């Protein structure tokens, strides 16, 4: 399952999505620090198919975990060379310019 927070800000639809098993954990590597905050990412549990539907409408996405990032790559929303790994955990951000 995927854990997701969906936020509307003006014309933008921001989502924070993570692989559910990463929720609430913190990852550090060098100067990089990633906290997978339950308040941001943990609003709702959804399927992979539901994440695809939400990503189709999102203008901004913050994605954590192999599953979430792989879905965004598969959809052509994230370039694999732009994925950041922090302590082995995949992290990517997407912004859709309209």
Secondary structure, DSSP 8 states (H G I E B T S, - for coil): -EEEEEEEETTEEEEEEEEGGGTT-EEEETTEEEE--HHHH-SEEE-HHHHHHHHHH-SEEEEESHHHHHHHHHTTSS-GGG-EEETTEEEEEEE---
